[in-house]
Structure formats: C-alpha cells, structure tokens
Amino acid sequence: MGEIMKFVYVMIIYLFMFNVATGSEFIFTKKLTSCDSSKDCRSFLCYSPKFPVCKRGICECI
C-alpha cells in the first residue's frame, strides 16, 4: 500500500513539473469563455507570450 501511495505522489509531482517546464497552462485552470469576437476575450485568460483569440465561439490562447 505504501508503494502505491509513493508512486501516486511521485507521478503528481512529475506531472506538475512537466507542466511548468513546458510552459503549458495547468490542466485544471483552463477557462472556457464564450465570445462573438476577439474583443470579448479577456487578456488575463492567457500567460504572457500568448494572447486570447475568439475561435468557434470560445476564447483560446494562441
């Protein structure tokens, strides 16, 4: 049982470090916002090199 818990703990740490190292947005913080044009998308939805754009009615970071 202890080995399984240790494995799960290490996998959580590894996935978090992978997300930080690749610069990708964290899995659980992805925000879906509906939009009609790119002006409807808020700038705080994306991290610095990316900017929000309206695609298919949803704001996406590009």
Biopython code that builds the backbone (N, CA, C, O; Angstrom):
import numpy as np
from Bio.PDB.StructureBuilder import StructureBuilder

atoms = [
    (1, "MET", "N", (0.827, -1.197, 0.000)),
    (1, "MET", "CA", (0.000, 0.000, 0.000)),
    (1, "MET", "C", (0.867, 1.256, 0.000)),
    (1, "MET", "O", (0.563, 2.232, -0.687)),
    (2, "GLY", "N", (1.940, 1.222, 0.771)),
    (2, "GLY", "CA", (2.835, 2.369, 0.839)),
    (2, "GLY", "C", (3.530, 2.641, -0.488)),
    (2, "GLY", "O", (3.774, 3.793, -0.846)),
    (3, "GLU", "N", (3.850, 1.566, -1.218)),
    (3, "GLU", "CA", (4.496, 1.722, -2.524)),
    (3, "GLU", "C", (3.555, 2.392, -3.523)),
    (3, "GLU", "O", (3.990, 3.204, -4.340)),
    (4, "ILE", "N", (2.278, 2.056, -3.459)),
    (4, "ILE", "CA", (1.298, 2.663, -4.371)),
    (4, "ILE", "C", (1.147, 4.146, -4.075)),
    (4, "ILE", "O", (1.110, 4.963, -4.996)),
    (5, "MET", "N", (1.060, 4.497, -2.808)),
    (5, "MET", "CA", (0.925, 5.908, -2.428)),
    (5, "MET", "C", (2.160, 6.699, -2.847)),
    (5, "MET", "O", (2.052, 7.833, -3.314)),
    (6, "LYS", "N", (3.328, 6.096, -2.680)),
    (6, "LYS", "CA", (4.570, 6.750, -3.077)),
    (6, "LYS", "C", (4.594, 6.967, -4.591)),
    (6, "LYS", "O", (5.020, 8.023, -5.060)),
    (7, "PHE", "N", (4.142, 5.977, -5.353)),
    (7, "PHE", "CA", (4.090, 6.076, -6.804)),
    (7, "PHE", "C", (3.134, 7.185, -7.246)),
    (7, "PHE", "O", (3.472, 7.977, -8.125)),
    (8, "VAL", "N", (1.956, 7.246, -6.649)),
    (8, "VAL", "CA", (0.974, 8.285, -6.987)),
    (8, "VAL", "C", (1.536, 9.662, -6.654)),
    (8, "VAL", "O", (1.389, 10.595, -7.444)),
    (9, "TYR", "N", (2.161, 9.799, -5.529)),
    (9, "TYR", "CA", (2.750, 11.073, -5.118)),
    (9, "TYR", "C", (3.829, 11.521, -6.106)),
    (9, "TYR", "O", (3.866, 12.687, -6.499)),
    (10, "VAL", "N", (4.698, 10.605, -6.504)),
    (10, "VAL", "CA", (5.766, 10.929, -7.456)),
    (10, "VAL", "C", (5.175, 11.307, -8.811)),
    (10, "VAL", "O", (5.685, 12.220, -9.459)),
    (11, "MET", "N", (4.125, 10.641, -9.253)),
    (11, "MET", "CA", (3.504, 10.964, -10.540)),
    (11, "MET", "C", (2.866, 12.352, -10.522)),
    (11, "MET", "O", (2.939, 13.074, -11.516)),
    (12, "ILE", "N", (2.245, 12.733, -9.411)),
    (12, "ILE", "CA", (1.657, 14.070, -9.301)),
    (12, "ILE", "C", (2.749, 15.124, -9.384)),
    (12, "ILE", "O", (2.603, 16.113, -10.102)),
    (13, "ILE", "N", (3.831, 14.924, -8.663)),
    (13, "ILE", "CA", (4.955, 15.868, -8.707)),
    (13, "ILE", "C", (5.534, 15.935, -10.119)),
    (13, "ILE", "O", (5.811, 17.024, -10.621)),
    (14, "TYR", "N", (5.718, 14.789, -10.760)),
    (14, "TYR", "CA", (6.282, 14.747, -12.108)),
    (14, "TYR", "C", (5.391, 15.500, -13.099)),
    (14, "TYR", "O", (5.895, 16.293, -13.895)),
    (15, "LEU", "N", (4.089, 15.268, -13.063)),
    (15, "LEU", "CA", (3.180, 15.949, -13.992)),
    (15, "LEU", "C", (3.171, 17.452, -13.763)),
    (15, "LEU", "O", (3.127, 18.223, -14.722)),
    (16, "PHE", "N", (3.211, 17.876, -12.511)),
    (16, "PHE", "CA", (3.253, 19.305, -12.222)),
    (16, "PHE", "C", (4.538, 19.922, -12.766)),
    (16, "PHE", "O", (4.504, 20.985, -13.386)),
    (17, "MET", "N", (5.670, 19.258, -12.537)),
    (17, "MET", "CA", (6.948, 19.784, -13.031)),
    (17, "MET", "C", (6.987, 19.798, -14.558)),
    (17, "MET", "O", (7.570, 20.705, -15.150)),
    (18, "PHE", "N", (6.380, 18.815, -15.193)),
    (18, "PHE", "CA", (6.321, 18.779, -16.652)),
    (18, "PHE", "C", (5.518, 19.961, -17.184)),
    (18, "PHE", "O", (5.923, 20.595, -18.158)),
    (19, "ASN", "N", (4.387, 20.263, -16.558)),
    (19, "ASN", "CA", (3.578, 21.408, -16.978)),
    (19, "ASN", "C", (4.334, 22.714, -16.813)),
    (19, "ASN", "O", (4.251, 23.586, -17.678)),
    (20, "VAL", "N", (5.056, 22.865, -15.739)),
    (20, "VAL", "CA", (5.815, 24.091, -15.502)),
    (20, "VAL", "C", (6.967, 24.199, -16.498)),
    (20, "VAL", "O", (7.214, 25.276, -17.040)),
    (21, "ALA", "N", (7.671, 23.103, -16.742)),
    (21, "ALA", "CA", (8.837, 23.128, -17.630)),
    (21, "ALA", "C", (8.460, 23.401, -19.079)),
    (21, "ALA", "O", (9.209, 24.070, -19.792)),
    (22, "THR", "N", (7.321, 22.899, -19.526)),
    (22, "THR", "CA", (6.921, 23.102, -20.915)),
    (22, "THR", "C", (6.216, 24.432, -21.116)),
    (22, "THR", "O", (5.967, 24.832, -22.253)),
    (23, "GLY", "N", (5.891, 25.119, -20.039)),
    (23, "GLY", "CA", (5.230, 26.412, -20.159)),
    (23, "GLY", "C", (3.763, 26.301, -20.511)),
    (23, "GLY", "O", (3.127, 27.302, -20.841)),
    (24, "SER", "N", (3.220, 25.109, -20.447)),
    (24, "SER", "CA", (1.813, 24.944, -20.784)),
    (24, "SER", "C", (0.942, 25.395, -19.622)),
    (24, "SER", "O", (1.393, 25.483, -18.480)),
    (25, "GLU", "N", (-0.284, 25.671, -19.932)),
    (25, "GLU", "CA", (-1.221, 26.069, -18.890)),
    (25, "GLU", "C", (-1.570, 24.845, -18.060)),
    (25, "GLU", "O", (-1.616, 23.727, -18.573)),
    (26, "PHE", "N", (-1.809, 25.059, -16.810)),
    (26, "PHE", "CA", (-2.109, 23.947, -15.920)),
    (26, "PHE", "C", (-3.437, 23.314, -16.316)),
    (26, "PHE", "O", (-4.359, 24.015, -16.732)),
    (27, "ILE", "N", (-3.537, 22.018, -16.194)),
    (27, "ILE", "CA", (-4.684, 21.252, -16.671)),
    (27, "ILE", "C", (-5.993, 21.744, -16.061)),
    (27, "ILE", "O", (-6.989, 21.877, -16.773)),
    (28, "PHE", "N", (-6.010, 22.016, -14.761)),
    (28, "PHE", "CA", (-7.254, 22.320, -14.077)),
    (28, "PHE", "C", (-7.636, 23.789, -14.125)),
    (28, "PHE", "O", (-8.710, 24.148, -13.642)),
    (29, "THR", "N", (-6.797, 24.655, -14.692)),
    (29, "THR", "CA", (-7.113, 26.079, -14.704)),
    (29, "THR", "C", (-7.552, 26.580, -16.069)),
    (29, "THR", "O", (-7.646, 27.790, -16.278)),
    (30, "LYS", "N", (-7.818, 25.691, -16.985)),
    (30, "LYS", "CA", (-8.240, 26.109, -18.314)),
    (30, "LYS", "C", (-9.629, 26.730, -18.217)),
    (30, "LYS", "O", (-10.565, 26.115, -17.707)),
    (31, "LYS", "N", (-9.745, 27.941, -18.707)),
    (31, "LYS", "CA", (-11.003, 28.664, -18.626)),
    (31, "LYS", "C", (-11.659, 28.692, -19.999)),
    (31, "LYS", "O", (-11.017, 29.052, -20.986)),
    (32, "LEU", "N", (-12.924, 28.319, -20.071)),
    (32, "LEU", "CA", (-13.663, 28.391, -21.316)),
    (32, "LEU", "C", (-14.616, 29.570, -21.233)),
    (32, "LEU", "O", (-15.470, 29.632, -20.349)),
    (33, "THR", "N", (-14.462, 30.499, -22.156)),
    (33, "THR", "CA", (-15.288, 31.688, -22.180)),
    (33, "THR", "C", (-15.895, 31.811, -23.566)),
    (33, "THR", "O", (-15.187, 31.715, -24.569)),
    (34, "SER", "N", (-17.199, 32.022, -23.627)),
    (34, "SER", "CA", (-17.836, 32.194, -24.925)),
    (34, "SER", "C", (-17.596, 33.608, -25.436)),
    (34, "SER", "O", (-17.433, 34.543, -24.652)),
    (35, "CYS", "N", (-17.574, 33.756, -26.771)),
    (35, "CYS", "CA", (-17.287, 35.060, -27.361)),
    (35, "CYS", "C", (-17.927, 35.172, -28.742)),
    (35, "CYS", "O", (-18.272, 34.172, -29.373)),
    (36, "ASP", "N", (-18.072, 36.408, -29.189)),
    (36, "ASP", "CA", (-18.532, 36.693, -30.547)),
    (36, "ASP", "C", (-17.386, 37.211, -31.409)),
    (36, "ASP", "O", (-17.350, 36.968, -32.615)),
    (37, "SER", "N", (-16.454, 37.923, -30.788)),
    (37, "SER", "CA", (-15.271, 38.425, -31.491)),
    (37, "SER", "C", (-14.085, 38.377, -30.529)),
    (37, "SER", "O", (-14.254, 38.089, -29.345)),
    (38, "SER", "N", (-12.896, 38.658, -31.035)),
    (38, "SER", "CA", (-11.695, 38.613, -30.196)),
    (38, "SER", "C", (-11.702, 39.693, -29.120)),
    (38, "SER", "O", (-10.990, 39.574, -28.124)),
    (39, "LYS", "N", (-12.493, 40.740, -29.306)),
    (39, "LYS", "CA", (-12.588, 41.800, -28.300)),
    (39, "LYS", "C", (-13.291, 41.323, -27.035)),
    (39, "LYS", "O", (-13.116, 41.913, -25.969)),
    (40, "ASP", "N", (-14.089, 40.256, -27.143)),
    (40, "ASP", "CA", (-14.794, 39.719, -25.980)),
    (40, "ASP", "C", (-13.874, 38.928, -25.052)),
    (40, "ASP", "O", (-14.217, 38.715, -23.889)),
    (41, "CYS", "N", (-12.722, 38.492, -25.538)),
    (41, "CYS", "CA", (-11.797, 37.671, -24.751)),
    (41, "CYS", "C", (-10.956, 38.558, -23.837)),
    (41, "CYS", "O", (-10.388, 39.557, -24.279)),
    (42, "ARG", "N", (-10.882, 38.187, -22.568)),
    (42, "ARG", "CA", (-10.102, 38.946, -21.587)),
    (42, "ARG", "C", (-8.632, 38.571, -21.671)),
    (42, "ARG", "O", (-8.296, 37.422, -21.958)),
    (43, "SER", "N", (-7.764, 39.526, -21.425)),
    (43, "SER", "CA", (-6.325, 39.281, -21.550)),
    (43, "SER", "C", (-5.770, 38.420, -20.419)),
    (43, "SER", "O", (-4.728, 37.789, -20.596)),
    (44, "PHE", "N", (-6.434, 38.373, -19.261)),
    (44, "PHE", "CA", (-5.907, 37.590, -18.141)),
    (44, "PHE", "C", (-6.120, 36.087, -18.318)),
    (44, "PHE", "O", (-5.664, 35.304, -17.485)),
    (45, "LEU", "N", (-6.799, 35.671, -19.378)),
    (45, "LEU", "CA", (-7.019, 34.246, -19.607)),
    (45, "LEU", "C", (-5.746, 33.521, -20.036)),
    (45, "LEU", "O", (-5.650, 32.304, -19.883)),
    (46, "CYS", "N", (-4.771, 34.252, -20.569)),
    (46, "CYS", "CA", (-3.563, 33.634, -21.128)),
    (46, "CYS", "C", (-2.307, 34.134, -20.431)),
    (46, "CYS", "O", (-2.277, 35.235, -19.881)),
    (47, "TYR", "N", (-1.262, 33.295, -20.467)),
    (47, "TYR", "CA", (0.035, 33.694, -19.943)),
    (47, "TYR", "C", (0.765, 34.547, -20.967)),
    (47, "TYR", "O", (0.351, 34.597, -22.125)),
    (48, "SER", "N", (1.834, 35.213, -20.575)),
    (48, "SER", "CA", (2.445, 36.321, -21.310)),
    (48, "SER", "C", (2.771, 36.112, -22.792)),
    (48, "SER", "O", (2.428, 37.006, -23.566)),
    (49, "PRO", "N", (3.389, 35.040, -23.265)),
    (49, "PRO", "CA", (3.663, 35.042, -24.709)),
    (49, "PRO", "C", (2.420, 34.803, -25.555)),
    (49, "PRO", "O", (2.435, 35.060, -26.759)),
    (50, "LYS", "N", (1.358, 34.323, -24.950)),
    (50, "LYS", "CA", (0.132, 34.024, -25.692)),
    (50, "LYS", "C", (-0.889, 35.143, -25.504)),
    (50, "LYS", "O", (-0.816, 35.907, -24.542)),
    (51, "PHE", "N", (-1.835, 35.229, -26.427)),
    (51, "PHE", "CA", (-2.910, 36.197, -26.292)),
    (51, "PHE", "C", (-4.230, 35.538, -26.699)),
    (51, "PHE", "O", (-4.234, 34.620, -27.519)),
    (52, "PRO", "N", (-5.351, 35.999, -26.133)),
    (52, "PRO", "CA", (-6.642, 35.364, -26.395)),
    (52, "PRO", "C", (-7.219, 35.749, -27.756)),
    (52, "PRO", "O", (-7.160, 36.907, -28.169)),
    (53, "VAL", "N", (-7.777, 34.753, -28.438)),
    (53, "VAL", "CA", (-8.421, 34.943, -29.735)),
    (53, "VAL", "C", (-9.716, 34.143, -29.731)),
    (53, "VAL", "O", (-9.773, 33.043, -29.181)),
    (54, "CYS", "N", (-10.751, 34.699, -30.344)),
    (54, "CYS", "CA", (-12.038, 34.013, -30.426)),
    (54, "CYS", "C", (-12.020, 33.042, -31.603)),
    (54, "CYS", "O", (-11.854, 33.450, -32.752)),
    (55, "LYS", "N", (-12.194, 31.747, -31.307)),
    (55, "LYS", "CA", (-12.272, 30.717, -32.344)),
    (55, "LYS", "C", (-13.481, 29.842, -32.068)),
    (55, "LYS", "O", (-13.626, 29.297, -30.974)),
    (56, "ARG", "N", (-14.331, 29.713, -33.044)),
    (56, "ARG", "CA", (-15.522, 28.860, -32.947)),
    (56, "ARG", "C", (-16.364, 29.186, -31.721)),
    (56, "ARG", "O", (-16.970, 28.292, -31.129)),
    (57, "GLY", "N", (-16.408, 30.463, -31.333)),
    (57, "GLY", "CA", (-17.234, 30.892, -30.220)),
    (57, "GLY", "C", (-16.623, 30.695, -28.850)),
    (57, "GLY", "O", (-17.300, 30.911, -27.845)),
    (58, "ILE", "N", (-15.355, 30.289, -28.775)),
    (58, "ILE", "CA", (-14.672, 30.076, -27.497)),
    (58, "ILE", "C", (-13.335, 30.804, -27.528)),
    (58, "ILE", "O", (-12.625, 30.756, -28.532)),
    (59, "CYS", "N", (-12.991, 31.473, -26.441)),
    (59, "CYS", "CA", (-11.696, 32.159, -26.350)),
    (59, "CYS", "C", (-10.588, 31.125, -26.163)),
    (59, "CYS", "O", (-10.652, 30.282, -25.268)),
    (60, "GLU", "N", (-9.573, 31.204, -27.023)),
    (60, "GLU", "CA", (-8.432, 30.295, -26.943)),
    (60, "GLU", "C", (-7.148, 31.098, -26.899)),
    (60, "GLU", "O", (-7.075, 32.192, -27.459)),
    (61, "CYS", "N", (-6.133, 30.561, -26.236)),
    (61, "CYS", "CA", (-4.830, 31.224, -26.158)),
    (61, "CYS", "C", (-3.958, 30.780, -27.327)),
    (61, "CYS", "O", (-3.788, 29.586, -27.577)),
    (62, "ILE", "N", (-3.413, 31.755, -28.032)),
    (62, "ILE", "CA", (-2.545, 31.468, -29.181)),
    (62, "ILE", "C", (-1.206, 32.129, -28.953)),
    (62, "ILE", "O", (-0.313, 32.022, -29.794)),
]
sb = StructureBuilder()
sb.init_structure("model")
sb.init_model(0)
sb.init_chain("A")
sb.init_seg("    ")
for serial, (resi, resn, name, xyz) in enumerate(atoms, 1):
    if name == "N":
        sb.init_residue(resn, " ", resi, " ")
    sb.init_atom(name, np.array(xyz, "f"), 0.0, 1.0, " ", f" {name:<3s}", serial, name[0])
structure = sb.get_structure()
